[in-house]
Amino acid sequence: MLISRRTTMTALLGTAAAATLQASAHAAAPISGQQAPSFYRSKVGDIEITAISDGYATFPKIDGFVRNATPDAVQAALAEGFVPTDKVQIPFTTLVVNTGGKLILIDSGNGDLAAPTSGIWMKNFRAAGFTPEEVDMVVISHFHGDHINGLRLKDGTAVFPKAEIKVPEPEFTFWMSDDNLAKAPEGLKGNFNVARRVFAPMAKDVTLYAWEKEVAPGIVAHAAPGHTPGHTIFSINSGKASFMAVSDITNVPVLFVRNPDWAVMFDQDPDTARASRHRVLDMVSADKMQVGFYHANFPATGFITKDGGRYNLVPAPWKLPV
């Protein structure tokens, strides 16, 4: 039987096509390098809380990050938490509180003055279904840049045009004082400049709030100084349910929840910060109150248990906010 040239070519092409299809069927999907939008909703009674990720920052050296612990001790604590031991990664998470009548932010993130791995807050905020124009109020915990720079773009534009801005009275008094700026150590002057960049254009319109008072429906501000002079935490209450937004009562919990006597380099008054940390962690552990951290791994919420002189963060189980 003679095989024609056409028959041979057809057979070869068919074999090649089959090989191509087989290779395609087993081809690896391209590596994305991206996460899905990072927001997480939970309920406190009738109030809905949405955690919004602003990414993270990396401190490439651990030396000096904890003021009163050796690098070996810090490395051991990082290893215990199953995170890299040669650097410290600090996540950022803000909260959007929907009371049903008002949309309220607790802190505003890094804004567009951000490191390469942060500054994603607005993308995640919009992905969660919000717009800046819908925000009724922004309540600030303290004046560090990762909490306030999101209020104003680097070109000076206010980000939340209709929102009332509320800040702790002792925090505003300290950072906006010319006398305090003049006598501040050089390493602290940058914080004064950040506060003035954000708040000087709106100083006459900012609302100062007092501790142990309701700052918004269902939200009470509580004193937790030491990290900064006016550092504030917030209880969110609806019916019999409650939640504590603990701001920067600790930095990364793998270090400072497990070792509450350690002082992070950002604590302005380490002794007062330590006392505030113990008081708050004791309270939320005794009350079995759900907490939200600013610097815990996303979604940065869970419960605190006490273990002798140390504490543990137990992540809250994922659930639908029904």
NUBA-122962 format. One record per residue: y, z, x of N, C-alpha, C in turn; residue in one letter. Coordinates in pm, whole numbers, plus 50000, padded with zeros to 5 digits. Atoms other than C-alpha are relative to their C-alpha. Layout:
N
YZXYZXYZXA;...
//
This chain:
322
498805000050086500005000050000501235000050088M;498785001049922503334989850137501095009049941L;498894991450045506235014550122501294993150035I;498755007249976509604998250080501025009250068S;498914992549934512695008450276500775008249897R;499264992950106514385017949949499245012749960R;500794988450038511495041149860500105010950105T;499904990349891511675057650201501345007249998T;498654994150002515465063550181500165009549881M;499904991450119515165077449830499295013350024T;500764987949971512535102049944500745009050097A;499264992149901514605112950244501215006849938L;498834994350066517705117850033499615011449906L;500474989450089515745138149781499655012550077G;500354988549916514385160350056501245007150050T;498754994249950517885165650200500725007649890A;499324993450112519315173949857499325013149965A;500744987850030516545199049793500295010950103A;499704990349893517215215550129501395005849983A;498634995550021520935217250052500075009949885T;500024991050115520295233049712499385013450036L;500654987649960517935258349866500915008450088Q;499074992749913520485267450136501145006049918A;498904995150084523235270549872499575012149919S;500504989050082521055293049659499945013050078A;500124988149917520705317149952501255002850084H;498774997949922524255314350090500625013549964A;499364987050024526015348050129501354997949933A;498675000350061529035354849910501035003250107A;498974997049900532285355250109500405014749993P;499564986149994533425389550224501425000949950I;498694999150063536385400150013501005007950084S;499064991349928537895428550215501005006949910G;499074994250097539605440549896499265009549907Q;500534991450104539055468549647500544995449865Q;499465002150133539485466149273501275008449985A;498824991550023542785480149137499595014649986P;500404985949990542715517549200500835008749907S;499434990250092543615537748894498855006649926F;501084992350063541615564448711500615008849891Y;499454992550114542205579848369499115012049966R;500714988350051541265614448246500855006149889S;499294993950114542225635447945500125015050021K;499774985750008543725670047917500455002549857V;499674998950142543585677947548500424986449947G;499495012650054545725650947385500804992150103D;499225006649895547455641647714499074991450086I;500765008649909546215612347921500674999950136E;499515000349862546555614148299499374988150070I;500495011349922546265582848512500355002250146T;499804999149855545795586948887500214986050054A;499655013049941547385558249084499925001350152I;500134999649854546355551749443501134992350067S;499045006949916548955542849704499414997650139D;500645002749872546395536649978499935012350088G;500154989049906546305557850290500774997050129Y;499455001349865547845563950632499005005650099A;500924995449896545955569250957500785006250115T;499474993749879546865593951230498974997750109F;501025004449905545135579051535499525010850096P;500424989149913544955611951728499935012949919K;500114987450073543765645351600500725011450071I;499304989549926545525665451872501325003149932D;498744995850058548325685351712500074998549850G;499945001650145547485675651353499865013549930F;500124986150047546345711351290500635008850106V;499224992449902548765735251455499205011150067R;500654987849951546425764851497498504998550008N;501435002249979543015749151557499824990550118A;500285008649885541485732951864499524986449953T;500555013250037540635695751862498505000549974P;501444999050023536955705451887499705005549861D;500204994250134537215726751572500354989949891A;499605010250097539035698951389498944989149991V;501055010250000536425673451494498755004949928Q;501174994550069533665696451372500205000149849A;499725000050144535365699951033499974985949943A;500045013950046535805662251005498544995249990L;501425003850003532125657051092499295006349881A;500604993250114531165682650828500324992849869E;499595007550118533045661150576499584985450002G;500515013749989531315628850689501134989650002F;498905009349979534595612150788500164998050151V;499835002249856535635597451126500565012350069P;499594987949928536155624251389501054997450107T;499035003249896538565605851619501394997149943D;498725002650065541405601951366500005007249865K;499904994050132542675615651035500584989649904V;499515009050103543045593750727500505008249883Q;499374992350106545425606950463500234990949879I;499775008150121545165591950111501245004849925P;498854996850085548065591249863499634996949855F;500305002150142547605595749487501075006849915T;499034994550095550325600249224499365000849862T;500494998650136549885608948856501014994449901L;499225004450117551145591848541499525008349882V;500354991250111551215616248249500554993949872V;499615005650129551265601247900499795010849894N;500094989250098552065628547649499844994849858T;499995005850133551975604447357501414996749953G;498605002650032555755606147331500814995750120G;499285003449878556825602347694499024995750108K;500765004249882555575585048008500685006050121L;499414991849894556115607848307499224998050128I;500635000649868555415602748677500165013450069L;499894989049905554625631348911499944993850139I;499795006549870555935617849244499904984849988D;499795014550013556515581149325499374991850112S;500655007649895554535571749635500944995550111G;499295004549880555665554049953500994988849976N;499115011350025557445524849789499754988650096G;500165011449908558085494350005500355003850143D;499834995149863558715516050313498665006250042L;501364995049990555015518850384499274994550120A;500895004649893552335515850648499144988649949A;500805011650043549995485550642498925003449898P;501084996450090547325504850452500475008149878T;499464993550119549645520450193501024990449936S;499025008650065552445507649970499414991049893G;500645008050105550035494349706500175006449863I;499844992450125551245518149436500434991249884W;499495007850112553195493249226498964990349947M;501075009050044550315468549219499005007549912K;500964992350077547965495749096500605005449871N;499284995150119550555509648853500034989249893F;499965011150096550955475548689498594996549952R;501385002850040547185469948690499525010049896A;500374989850098546865502248491500684997849866A;499375003550126549035486348222501405005349980G;498664994350009552415502248301501034990850064F;498885006549934555825488448393501045010550035T;498974990249964558705506548568500985002849886P;499034998450109560925500948263499505009649892E;500564991150101558565521848048500075014750038E;500054986249952558885553248260501215007749947V;498944991650057560885580448082500515010350100D;499634988949911560895606248360499154999450126M;500744998049876559925611048724500285014350046V;499894986149955559245647048829499505000550144V;500314999949857559285652249206499545013950042I;500534987249952557235679249380500755005050123S;499254996449880559105678749714500504987150064H;499215011349952561195655749931499424993050123F;500575008149893558765641550188499934985549955H;499835014150031558985603850210498884993949919G;501135005950074555495596450076500005004149854D;499884995750140556505613949752501264994449933H;498725004050061560045600449702500454985850032I;499505013249963560475566749876499764989649890N;500255009250108558995549549573501074999849893G;498915000050097562105558649375501024989050025L;498945009549964564265533549562499464990050102R;500425010249906563485500449731500835000850128L;499254999349874564565495650091501334992649992K;498695006450017567365472849966500955008449915D;499154990850075568715502449764499794999749850G;500205001250145567545491649417499175011649946T;500774989650067566425519649185498804993749930A;501235006050050562815513249081499785002849852V;500244996050139562775531748747501345001149927F;498615000550044566035521348579500325008949881P;499734992150120565635541448257499535014450012K;500654986949988563955572648394500985010950039A;499344988049952565425607348422499245004850123E;500624995449877564785620248774500205015150009I;499944985449993563925657348798499445004750134K;500394995249868563685676049128500125015250006V;499904985349988563145712649234501375003950054P;498654995849958566495730149266500035004750145E;499934995749860565635747749597499764988650098P;500265011449913564375714849742501274991650017E;498765007949996567545695749652501075007350080F;498984992149930569755723949779499774999850150T;500294999649856567995725150116500264986550066F;499975012949930567695688050199501334992849988W;498715006850016571105677350070501165007950061M;498984991649937572955704550263500414994350136S;499505004649871575155691850548499795010650108D;500204989349903574895725850716498565000450049D;501404999949960571105724850713499674988050088N;500215011949917571135689550853500535002250140L;499374998149869573475699551135499205009350090A;500734990249917571305728551253498494997250004K;501445003150003567905712051190499534995250136A;500555005649877565655704951488499884984949988P;499985014650000565565668451589498844994049921E;501175005350068562065663351453500075000849850G;499874998450146563195673751104501124991549942L;498845007350050566335652451080499594987449922K;500455011750073564345622150968499745002949854G;500244996450139563315640650652501315001149922N;498694999350065566965647950574500514986049969F;499515013750021567795611050616499254993049887N;500785005750110564965600850382500525005249867V;499514994050125566175625050115501364994349961A;498665005150029569735612250143499974985249962R;500135014050038568705575750131499634998649853R;500505001050138566895581849804500965006149901V;499304992350104569065607649630501524999250005F;498545000349995572635603249755500604990549896A;499395008950099573305572749529499885005049856P;500214995350137572055591849223500245014949986M;499914985549996573015627449314500605006049873A;499334994450119575285632649013499134998949875K;500855002150118572545620948774498655007150009D;501294993249984569585640348915500025013249923V;500154987250070568355669348701499245009750088T;500654989649921567525701148892499205009149907L;500804991350085564675721648750499665012950074Y;500354986849946563665757948799498495001949991A;501424996650002560215771948873499655008449878W;500594992650113558025786848599500674996249868E;499415005550122559765765448337499324986749967K;500525012950040558595735548135500994989250041E;499135010849955559995703948296499874987749912V;500265010850093558535680148038498995005349900A;500964994950099556395683847727498615002050059P;501334996849949553215701447839499905001550150G;500034999349853554195702148210500895011550046I;499264988449950555235734848378500014999550153V;499834999949854556585736648736499745014150052A;500334987049941555215764748956500375000150149H;499614998449860556475777749289498794999550092A;501045000449895554335768949593500664996650133A;499245003549880556765769849888499215001950128P;500594998849867555965767750257499834986350063G;500095013849952555045731350296501414994550017H;498545001649992558755726350223500615011649923T;499414988450067561275751750090499844999849848P;500085000850146561035738949732498724993749949G;501255006650039557465726049724499475005949869H;500324996350137556205726649365498674994049957T;501205005150064552915723149180500215000349849I;499775001750142552465715248811498735002449920F;501104998950096550205727348533500314990749883S;499895009350113549585701648259499125005849891I;500674992150103548615718047931500074993149866N;500065005450135547495705447592498915007449924S;500964991850071545835728147339499435010550092G;500664990349913543275749247524499674994250137K;500355006749874542925723947808501165000850098A;498974999549896544775725948139499504993250126S;500255007649877544975707348470501105004050096F;498984996349902546775716748792500164988950104M;499655009649896548485690249005500555008050117A;499684990549893548565708649337500854993950111V;499085006149905550795683949526499435001050142S;500444998849861550575691749901499645014450036D;500434986349969549185726949874499024999950115I;500745002949878546695712850122500334985750039T;500085014149964546705681150321498544996249971N;501355004550033543265664450337499075012149978V;500804988150032540885689250167498855002750096P;501114997749908538055683750417500425009250114V;499494990949898540265702350664500555012949940L;499184988550038542515725550466499545007249874F;500684992250103540445734850160498905008250065V;501084992949931537515743750382500555010350099R;499404990949900539865760750632501435003249956N;498684998050061542765774450427501025006950089P;499054993549909544275793850717500554990550105D;499465010049909544845762350919501364995149950W;498665004950034548395748750927500134985550044A;499795014149966549005711350910501364998550067V;498765002249926551755697451130501214998249908M;498895002550092553845689650818500485012649929F;499574987850066554025725750693501235005650069D;498734995749942557615736550746499995014950033Q;500154985649979556855773750713498515003249985D;501464998950010553155777550798499515012949934P;500474987450058552855814350701500185000049848D;499765000650145554415808950357499084989749936T;500915010250053552375777150308498595005449988A;501354994150002549195796150392499855009549881R;500054990750112550005823250138499964992549867A;500015008250121550755797049871498634993549980S;501305006850009547515778749951498925009349948R;501004990450045545345809549914500215003949854H;499714995650138547085820249593499584989349900R;500305010750095546725786349427498514997049994V;501435002950000543145779849538499205011449936L;500634988750068542145814949427500144998749849D;499735000750143543745809249088499174989049933M;500705011050067542235775149011498495001750008V;501444997549993538795785949132499595010649898S;500324989550096538855817648921500064994849857A;499825005350136540065798348614499164987649973D;500805012350015537685768848675500864988449947K;499045010050043540705746448630499844987150079M;500055012749929540505709548713501314998150076Q;498825001949916542885700348994500134985350039V;499715013149943544545668749118500755001750130G;499374999149868545385665749488500804987250027F;499275011949958547935642149639499294993050116Y;500565005649877545955637349961498475000850008H;501475000549999542275638849857499554985649979A;500535013350023540025608549845500064996549852N;499815004550137540665588149533498705001349921F;498814997750083540615596249242500635013750016P;499284988049958541585629149405500025011149896A;500064989550101540465652249126498635006750001T;501244992550001537835679249092500245014749971G;499954985650024537255716649091499845007350134F;500064991949880537555744149351499025011549980I;500864988249998534825769149428500305007950126T;499704991449886535245798649660498725003550073K;501154997649914532885804349951500445009650110D;499494990249905533835836850124501504998050020G;498595002749971537155829950298500344985249996G;499795014450006536735792450250499874995449855R;500115005750133536805769549951499314986450011Y;500595013350007535025737949842500684992049890N;499565009250104536325707949651498784993049943L;501105006550068533735696349398500594988649917V;499405011250074534665661349276499625000349853P;500275000750143534975657548900499104988149971A;500855011550034532285635548743500814989049933P;499345011450065533385600648642499675000149853W;500265000650145533805597848267501114992049935K;498995007050077535615577548008500965010049938L;499014990550054538855593847884500024999949848P;500055000250146537725597247522500515013149942V;
//
